[in-house]
C-alpha cells in the first residue's frame, strides 16, 4: 500500500475536522500523519491484540479504529482525542481509508491481477499493460492447479495453502469460490509432470493428514506466458470434472493424462446416446448383474488375459469363459476380441459420462 496515498487523504481530512489524524500499521509505526514530524514514530501504548478486530479503541490520548482485512487488519486510523466526536469521526474516516486501500489493492495487487487473468475478467490486450504496471514477470513457466475441497472442517484450506507456498513473488494462492482454490506456481522449463503430481499429492496429504480435510487436485498444462494461464486454469477444472466421472478413486488428476476420457467428455450427449443404442442394440448393459460387471472390470484390468483374470477372481478358467460367452450373447460383443473389447470399454465410459451429468467448460 502506498503511504503517500494515505498521506494525501489524511492531510485533506485533517484540514476539514481540525484535528491531528494519521494511520499506523500493524507494527504500531505511524505511516501517515497530518503532523508530518510524527511519521515513522512507533506508538508504544497500543497492544498487538488491538489489530485482531475492527472495533474502535482508545489510549490515553487518541482514538483508533483498525481497517483492512477483516480477519486481520493491517492498519488503524487514529484521531488525537478521546471525546464522543472523535469516536464518530473515526468510524467515518476508517470507511474512507478502507475504500482507498481497496481501490489501490484492486489496481496494484498481483493476486487480484492473476485472478482476473484466470477468470478472463481482463481484456487480452490489457494483460501485458497491467503486468508492466505491477512489474510482473510475464515470460516464465507456470502451471495452474486447482484444489477442490470435498469435505468441510474448522480450518481454512486457503490459509493452509498460503503457509505451504509463502513465496508471494513466485506462487499465487487464489480463492476461486467456496470449494475451489487455485494455485499458480512458477516452475522450471523442463519440469517432469511426476514432480507436479508429487507436489499435488503432498497438498492432499497435508490437508487430510494434519487438518482432516479431504480434497482433490486438478493440474493443467504448463504455460510460458501469463496470457495462457486462463487455459491452464480451465484444463485443471476439466481434469477435476473428468476425474469425478472416470477416476473417482484418484485424488490427483492431470489434464495431460486424461487419455480417452477427455475425448468422451467433449462429446455431445445426443451423439453418446446414439452410440450406446448402436453398441447395445441386442441387449442393455442394465440387464447384467453385479457379478458380470465386476468380471468385465477385472478382465479389462488384466489386459484381456483369461488365465490371469480367472486367477485374480479365484474362479476356474472355464467359469470365466462361460461368463464371457454370456456377455457375448447379451451384447453381441466378444470381449476376448480386441476390437470388440475397445468398443465395449468406450461404451461403458460413455454410459458413465451420461449418468454423471458433468459440468462443461
C-alpha positions as semicolon CSV with decimal commas, in nm:
position;residue;x (nm);y (nm);z (nm)
1;X;0,000;0,000;0,000
2;X;0,133;0,345;-0,092
3;X;0,180;0,554;0,223
4;X;0,182;0,865;0,005
5;X;-0,179;0,793;-0,091
6;X;-0,272;0,772;0,278
7;X;-0,084;1,094;0,344
8;X;-0,276;1,284;0,078
9;X;-0,615;1,180;0,221
10;X;-0,504;1,242;0,581
11;X;-0,385;1,596;0,505
12;X;-0,713;1,694;0,338
13;X;-0,930;1,536;0,611
14;X;-0,728;1,696;0,892
15;X;-0,794;2,041;0,748
16;X;-1,166;1,965;0,740
17;X;-1,205;1,843;1,100
18;X;-0,927;2,049;1,261
19;X;-0,758;1,762;1,448
20;X;-0,437;1,565;1,418
21;X;-0,509;1,237;1,242
22;X;-0,296;0,958;1,099
23;X;-0,252;0,593;1,009
24;X;-0,044;0,329;1,190
25;X;0,048;-0,015;1,051
26;X;0,018;-0,342;1,243
27;X;0,365;-0,296;1,388
28;X;0,238;0,029;1,551
29;X;0,450;0,259;1,333
30;X;0,291;0,580;1,204
31;X;0,299;0,561;0,821
32;X;0,095;0,876;0,752
33;X;0,002;1,173;0,968
34;X;-0,124;1,530;0,937
35;X;0,170;1,619;1,165
36;X;0,444;1,505;0,926
37;X;0,708;1,515;1,203
38;X;0,541;1,207;1,360
39;X;0,574;0,983;1,051
40;X;0,798;0,689;1,142
41;X;0,722;0,721;1,514
42;X;0,636;0,398;1,699
43;X;0,333;0,418;1,926
44;X;0,412;0,218;2,238
45;X;0,076;0,222;2,415
46;X;-0,109;0,007;2,156
47;X;-0,129;-0,363;2,233
48;X;-0,074;-0,604;1,938
49;X;-0,411;-0,776;2,001
50;X;-0,585;-0,446;1,916
51;X;-0,536;-0,538;1,549
52;X;-0,729;-0,864;1,587
53;X;-1,064;-0,687;1,531
54;X;-1,202;-0,375;1,366
55;X;-1,350;-0,233;1,689
56;X;-1,287;0,126;1,797
57;X;-1,048;0,158;2,093
58;X;-0,880;0,444;2,279
59;X;-0,549;0,504;2,451
60;X;-0,465;0,788;2,683
61;X;-0,450;1,049;2,408
62;X;-0,606;0,912;2,089
63;X;-0,893;0,711;1,938
64;X;-0,816;0,427;1,695
65;X;-1,006;0,205;1,451
66;X;-0,831;-0,076;1,260
67;X;-0,917;-0,129;0,890
68;X;-0,815;-0,352;0,602
69;X;-0,850;-0,730;0,604
70;X;-1,150;-0,804;0,834
71;X;-0,980;-1,120;0,967
72;X;-0,655;-0,940;1,049
73;X;-0,649;-0,562;0,981
74;X;-0,315;-0,433;0,856
75;X;-0,370;-0,067;0,952
76;X;-0,550;0,154;1,200
77;X;-0,656;0,514;1,156
78;X;-0,631;0,744;1,460
79;X;-0,753;1,085;1,576
80;X;-0,584;1,264;1,862
81;X;-0,856;1,297;2,125
82;X;-1,096;1,062;2,306
83;X;-1,427;1,252;2,312
84;X;-1,754;1,137;2,153
85;X;-1,691;1,343;1,839
86;X;-1,366;1,153;1,785
87;X;-1,545;0,821;1,813
88;X;-1,797;0,926;1,549
89;X;-1,541;1,078;1,315
90;X;-1,308;0,777;1,339
91;X;-1,576;0,542;1,205
92;X;-1,637;0,763;0,901
93;X;-1,263;0,808;0,849
94;X;-1,194;0,434;0,866
95;X;-1,459;0,368;0,597
96;X;-1,294;0,624;0,371
97;X;-0,943;0,487;0,432
98;X;-1,054;0,130;0,378
99;X;-1,219;0,229;0,050
100;X;-0,898;0,396;-0,065
101;X;-0,696;0,089;0,032
102;X;-0,938;-0,142;-0,153
103;X;-0,918;0,064;-0,470
104;X;-0,540;0,065;-0,452
105;X;-0,527;-0,312;-0,395
106;X;-0,763;-0,375;-0,687
107;X;-0,537;-0,170;-0,911
108;X;-0,196;-0,288;-0,796
109;X;-0,237;-0,623;-0,622
110;X;-0,071;-0,909;-0,814
111;X;-0,300;-1,177;-0,671
112;X;-0,605;-0,984;-0,791
113;X;-0,438;-0,944;-1,131
114;X;-0,376;-1,320;-1,159
115;X;-0,734;-1,396;-1,052
116;X;-0,868;-1,168;-1,324
117;X;-0,645;-1,341;-1,581
118;X;-0,763;-1,687;-1,471
119;X;-1,131;-1,590;-1,484
120;X;-1,098;-1,398;-1,813
121;X;-1,200;-1,074;-1,640
122;X;-0,932;-0,873;-1,820
123;X;-0,904;-0,799;-2,190
124;X;-0,618;-0,986;-2,363
125;X;-0,470;-0,658;-2,483
126;X;-0,462;-0,521;-2,127
127;X;-0,283;-0,820;-1,972
128;X;0,072;-0,709;-2,057
129;X;-0,004;-0,342;-1,984
130;X;-0,123;-0,435;-1,636
131;X;0,169;-0,674;-1,589
132;X;0,416;-0,393;-1,660
133;X;0,241;-0,169;-1,405
134;X;0,282;-0,442;-1,143
135;X;0,637;-0,533;-1,252
136;X;0,505;-0,884;-1,302
137;X;0,732;-1,130;-1,485
138;X;0,525;-1,246;-1,782
139;X;0,764;-1,485;-1,955
140;X;0,838;-1,760;-1,704
141;X;0,688;-2,107;-1,696
142;X;0,391;-2,152;-1,467
143;X;0,125;-2,414;-1,406
144;X;-0,220;-2,382;-1,257
145;X;-0,353;-2,631;-1,006
146;X;-0,700;-2,632;-0,854
147;X;-0,750;-2,772;-0,505
148;X;-1,115;-2,870;-0,466
149;X;-1,223;-2,916;-0,104
150;X;-1,463;-3,212;-0,078
151;X;-1,523;-3,205;0,297
152;X;-1,561;-2,913;0,534
153;X;-1,362;-2,858;0,853
154;X;-1,291;-2,584;1,104
155;X;-0,966;-2,480;0,939
156;X;-0,924;-2,253;0,638
157;X;-0,767;-2,450;0,349
158;X;-0,683;-2,118;0,184
159;X;-0,466;-2,016;0,479
160;X;-0,305;-2,360;0,488
161;X;-0,207;-2,333;0,122
162;X;-0,073;-1,983;0,177
163;X;0,152;-2,120;0,451
164;X;0,268;-2,403;0,222
165;X;0,361;-2,157;-0,055
166;X;0,488;-1,843;0,121
167;X;0,690;-1,703;-0,173
168;X;0,434;-1,450;-0,296
169;X;0,661;-1,327;-0,574
170;X;0,651;-1,666;-0,750
171;X;0,349;-1,859;-0,617
172;X;-0,005;-1,723;-0,601
173;X;-0,285;-1,878;-0,394
174;X;-0,630;-1,758;-0,501
175;X;-0,974;-1,821;-0,357
176;X;-1,198;-1,901;-0,655
177;X;-1,516;-1,995;-0,470
178;X;-1,628;-2,178;-0,154
179;X;-1,472;-2,510;-0,258
180;X;-1,201;-2,426;-0,515
181;X;-0,860;-2,274;-0,450
182;X;-0,627;-2,203;-0,742
183;X;-0,251;-2,230;-0,709
184;X;-0,046;-2,062;-0,980
185;X;0,308;-2,185;-0,936
186;X;0,627;-2,083;-1,112
187;X;0,813;-2,391;-1,240
188;X;1,134;-2,472;-1,424
189;X;1,113;-2,505;-1,802
190;X;1,172;-2,880;-1,822
191;X;0,995;-2,992;-1,508
192;X;0,869;-3,351;-1,504
193;X;0,492;-3,392;-1,468
194;X;0,556;-3,655;-1,200
195;X;0,718;-3,385;-0,986
196;X;0,399;-3,176;-1,011
197;X;0,188;-3,481;-0,927
198;X;0,408;-3,542;-0,623
199;X;0,364;-3,180;-0,514
200;X;-0,014;-3,207;-0,557
201;X;-0,018;-3,533;-0,360
202;X;0,169;-3,361;-0,075
203;X;-0,103;-3,091;-0,066
204;X;-0,375;-3,357;-0,044
205;X;-0,182;-3,547;0,226
206;X;-0,119;-3,233;0,432
207;X;-0,484;-3,126;0,424
208;X;-0,612;-3,473;0,512
209;X;-0,337;-3,587;0,749
210;X;-0,294;-3,271;0,955
211;X;-0,627;-3,091;0,913
212;X;-0,875;-3,375;0,837
213;X;-0,986;-3,200;0,520
214;X;-1,038;-3,411;0,208
215;X;-0,956;-3,267;-0,133
216;X;-0,874;-3,346;-0,494
217;X;-0,625;-3,161;-0,712
218;X;-0,654;-3,095;-1,086
219;X;-0,337;-3,000;-1,274
220;X;-0,339;-2,806;-1,602
221;X;-0,055;-2,799;-1,854
222;X;0,245;-2,572;-1,803
223;X;0,239;-2,241;-1,990
224;X;0,514;-1,997;-2,080
225;X;0,321;-1,668;-2,081
226;X;0,077;-1,504;-1,844
227;X;-0,196;-1,485;-2,110
228;X;-0,206;-1,865;-2,129
229;X;-0,279;-1,906;-1,757
230;X;-0,654;-1,899;-1,823
231;X;-0,612;-2,208;-2,043
232;X;-0,415;-2,393;-1,775
233;X;-0,684;-2,297;-1,522
234;X;-0,963;-2,435;-1,745
235;X;-0,764;-2,754;-1,803
236;X;-0,729;-2,804;-1,428
237;X;-1,106;-2,763;-1,393
238;X;-1,167;-3,016;-1,671
239;X;-0,923;-3,259;-1,509
240;X;-1,123;-3,249;-1,184
241;X;-1,458;-3,289;-1,362
242;X;-1,336;-3,575;-1,581
243;X;-1,173;-3,740;-1,281
244;X;-1,501;-3,710;-1,091
245;X;-1,661;-3,922;-1,365
246;X;-1,392;-4,171;-1,465
247;X;-1,127;-4,175;-1,189
248;X;-1,328;-4,142;-0,870
249;X;-1,056;-4,305;-0,658
250;X;-0,780;-4,064;-0,763
251;X;-0,704;-3,753;-0,560
252;X;-0,462;-3,604;-0,817
253;X;-0,569;-3,578;-1,181
254;X;-0,357;-3,424;-1,458
255;X;-0,505;-3,290;-1,779
256;X;-0,223;-3,445;-1,984
257;X;-0,308;-3,795;-1,861
258;X;-0,684;-3,798;-1,915
259;X;-0,649;-4,006;-2,230
260;X;-0,969;-4,124;-2,395
261;X;-1,173;-3,989;-2,103
262;X;-1,105;-3,634;-2,229
263;X;-1,243;-3,728;-2,572
264;X;-1,558;-3,882;-2,422
265;X;-1,609;-3,576;-2,202
266;X;-1,615;-3,349;-2,508
267;X;-1,878;-3,550;-2,698
268;X;-2,235;-3,414;-2,732
269;X;-2,493;-3,605;-2,526
270;X;-2,708;-3,686;-2,830
271;X;-2,412;-3,846;-3,007
272;X;-2,333;-4,050;-2,695
273;X;-2,691;-4,177;-2,672
274;X;-2,687;-4,282;-3,040
275;X;-2,358;-4,464;-2,990
276;X;-2,493;-4,658;-2,691
277;X;-2,803;-4,764;-2,884
278;X;-2,581;-4,900;-3,162
279;X;-2,346;-5,087;-2,928
280;X;-2,612;-5,239;-2,704
281;X;-2,879;-5,295;-2,967
282;X;-2,903;-5,665;-2,875
283;X;-2,938;-5,604;-2,503
284;X;-2,889;-5,332;-2,245
285;X;-2,596;-5,324;-2,006
286;X;-2,854;-5,274;-1,728
287;X;-2,957;-5,639;-1,774
288;X;-2,617;-5,755;-1,645
289;X;-2,586;-5,839;-1,276
290;X;-2,319;-5,702;-1,045
291;X;-2,106;-6,016;-1,072
292;X;-2,094;-5,988;-1,452
293;X;-1,997;-5,619;-1,441
294;X;-1,726;-5,694;-1,183
295;X;-1,592;-5,969;-1,410
296;X;-1,575;-5,724;-1,702
297;X;-1,387;-5,471;-1,489
298;X;-1,127;-5,727;-1,381
299;X;-1,094;-5,861;-1,737
300;X;-1,002;-5,513;-1,859
301;X;-0,768;-5,454;-1,564
302;X;-0,578;-5,770;-1,657
303;X;-0,540;-5,674;-2,024
304;X;-0,794;-5,926;-2,159
305;X;-0,591;-6,216;-2,021
306;X;-0,831;-6,501;-1,939
307;X;-0,589;-6,702;-1,724
308;X;-0,471;-6,402;-1,519
309;X;-0,826;-6,275;-1,468
310;X;-0,956;-6,614;-1,352
311;X;-0,666;-6,634;-1,105
312;X;-0,742;-6,287;-0,966
313;X;-1,113;-6,370;-0,939
314;X;-1,041;-6,709;-0,777
315;X;-1,258;-6,888;-1,032
316;X;-1,191;-7,171;-1,275
317;X;-1,085;-7,067;-1,624
318;X;-1,393;-7,235;-1,772
319;X;-1,617;-7,036;-1,537
320;X;-1,471;-6,713;-1,668
321;X;-1,510;-6,829;-2,028
322;X;-1,876;-6,909;-1,954
323;X;-1,929;-6,557;-1,818
324;X;-1,765;-6,402;-2,125
325;X;-1,990;-6,610;-2,351
326;X;-2,290;-6,486;-2,153
327;X;-2,180;-6,126;-2,215
328;X;-2,143;-6,203;-2,585
329;X;-2,500;-6,334;-2,601
330;X;-2,637;-6,023;-2,428
331;X;-2,441;-5,759;-2,622
332;X;-2,312;-5,934;-2,932
333;X;-1,957;-5,834;-2,833
334;X;-1,683;-6,086;-2,761
335;X;-1,452;-5,924;-2,506
336;X;-1,175;-6,166;-2,598
337;X;-1,155;-5,992;-2,936
338;X;-0,952;-5,670;-2,918
339;X;-1,183;-5,456;-3,135
340;X;-1,497;-5,568;-2,950
341;X;-1,324;-5,502;-2,619
342;X;-1,237;-5,147;-2,725
343;X;-1,596;-5,076;-2,831
344;X;-1,732;-5,216;-2,505
345;X;-1,482;-5,023;-2,292
346;X;-1,566;-4,694;-2,464
347;X;-1,938;-4,769;-2,436
348;X;-1,908;-4,819;-2,060
349;X;-1,722;-4,487;-2,031
350;X;-1,987;-4,309;-2,239
351;X;-2,264;-4,454;-2,023
352;X;-2,084;-4,345;-1,708
353;X;-2,038;-3,999;-1,858
354;X;-2,408;-3,961;-1,941
355;X;-2,511;-4,080;-1,595
356;X;-2,280;-3,832;-1,419
357;X;-2,413;-3,520;-1,599
358;X;-2,077;-3,338;-1,566
359;X;-2,016;-2,963;-1,576
360;X;-1,898;-2,833;-1,914
361;X;-1,634;-2,562;-1,959
